[in-house]
Amino acid sequence: MEKKKILEYLQSKYPSLDEAYIESIVDKFFQIIAQKLKNGERIEFRNFGVFKLKQLEERKIFNPHTKQLEGVPSKAIPFFKCSKSLHKISA
Protein backbone atom coordinates (compact mmCIF):
# COMPACT_ATOMS: atom_id res chain seq x y z
CA MET A 1 0.00 0.00 0.00
CA GLU A 2 1.32 3.42 -0.90
CA LYS A 3 1.25 6.48 1.33
CA LYS A 4 -1.33 8.04 -0.98
CA LYS A 5 -3.67 5.07 -0.45
CA ILE A 6 -3.20 5.30 3.33
CA LEU A 7 -4.15 8.99 3.22
CA GLU A 8 -7.20 8.28 1.06
CA TYR A 9 -8.33 5.52 3.44
CA LEU A 10 -7.93 7.71 6.52
CA GLN A 11 -9.77 10.60 4.84
CA SER A 12 -12.70 8.35 3.99
CA LYS A 13 -12.70 6.85 7.49
CA TYR A 14 -12.49 10.25 9.26
CA PRO A 15 -14.15 12.84 6.98
CA SER A 16 -14.36 15.42 9.79
CA LEU A 17 -10.55 15.72 9.90
CA ASP A 18 -8.74 18.09 7.56
CA GLU A 19 -6.73 16.47 4.74
CA ALA A 20 -3.57 18.44 5.64
CA TYR A 21 -3.92 17.40 9.30
CA ILE A 22 -4.14 13.69 8.38
CA GLU A 23 -1.13 14.02 6.10
CA SER A 24 0.89 15.73 8.85
CA ILE A 25 0.07 12.89 11.28
CA VAL A 26 1.13 10.21 8.77
CA ASP A 27 4.32 12.14 7.93
CA LYS A 28 5.17 12.51 11.63
CA PHE A 29 4.56 8.80 12.19
CA PHE A 30 7.07 7.86 9.47
CA GLN A 31 9.55 10.48 10.69
CA ILE A 32 9.46 9.02 14.21
CA ILE A 33 10.08 5.50 12.89
CA ALA A 34 12.99 6.74 10.75
CA GLN A 35 14.52 8.71 13.64
CA LYS A 36 14.24 5.79 16.07
CA LEU A 37 15.90 3.47 13.54
CA LYS A 38 18.63 6.05 12.95
CA ASN A 39 19.28 6.05 16.71
CA GLY A 40 19.56 2.26 16.65
CA GLU A 41 16.31 1.66 18.52
CA ARG A 42 13.93 -1.23 17.96
CA ILE A 43 10.29 -0.42 17.14
CA GLU A 44 7.66 -3.02 17.97
CA PHE A 45 3.99 -2.97 17.06
CA ARG A 46 2.11 -5.77 18.82
CA ASN A 47 0.41 -8.21 16.43
CA PHE A 48 2.07 -6.45 13.47
CA GLY A 49 5.84 -6.75 13.63
CA VAL A 50 9.21 -5.28 14.53
CA PHE A 51 11.38 -2.74 12.75
CA LYS A 52 15.07 -2.84 13.63
CA LEU A 53 18.51 -2.32 12.17
CA LYS A 54 20.38 -5.37 10.98
CA GLN A 55 24.16 -5.09 11.00
CA LEU A 56 25.91 -6.40 7.88
CA GLU A 57 29.54 -7.35 8.35
CA GLU A 58 32.39 -6.06 6.23
CA ARG A 59 32.94 -8.25 3.17
CA LYS A 60 34.98 -8.56 0.00
CA ILE A 61 33.42 -8.35 -3.45
CA PHE A 62 34.79 -8.84 -6.94
CA ASN A 63 34.51 -5.77 -9.15
CA PRO A 64 34.11 -7.06 -12.73
CA HIS A 65 35.02 -3.66 -14.17
CA THR A 66 38.43 -3.43 -12.47
CA LYS A 67 38.81 -7.23 -12.00
CA GLN A 68 39.94 -6.68 -8.40
CA LEU A 69 38.65 -7.57 -4.96
CA GLU A 70 37.27 -4.60 -3.08
CA GLY A 71 36.13 -4.24 0.50
CA VAL A 72 32.59 -3.25 1.35
CA PRO A 73 32.44 -1.68 4.82
CA SER A 74 30.01 -2.94 7.44
CA LYS A 75 26.68 -1.14 7.53
CA ALA A 76 23.31 -1.22 9.19
CA ILE A 77 20.19 -1.73 7.10
CA PRO A 78 16.52 -1.43 8.12
CA PHE A 79 14.82 -4.79 8.62
CA PHE A 80 11.18 -5.74 9.27
CA LYS A 81 10.03 -8.99 10.80
CA CYS A 82 6.29 -9.59 10.83
CA SER A 83 4.54 -11.05 13.86
CA LYS A 84 3.16 -14.58 13.90
CA SER A 85 -0.42 -13.29 13.83
CA LEU A 86 0.27 -11.10 10.77
CA HIS A 87 2.04 -13.99 9.08
CA LYS A 88 -1.00 -16.23 9.64
CA ILE A 89 -3.33 -13.62 8.15
CA SER A 90 -1.18 -13.04 5.07
CA ALA A 91 -0.31 -16.69 4.41
PyMOL commands that set and color helices and strands:
alter all, ss='L'
color gray80, all
select helices_A, chain A and resi 3-13+19-38+84-90
alter helices_A, ss='H'
color red, helices_A
select strands_A, chain A and resi 43-45+49-56+59-63+68-72+75-82
alter strands_A, ss='S'
color yellow, strands_A
deselect
rebuild
show_as cartoon
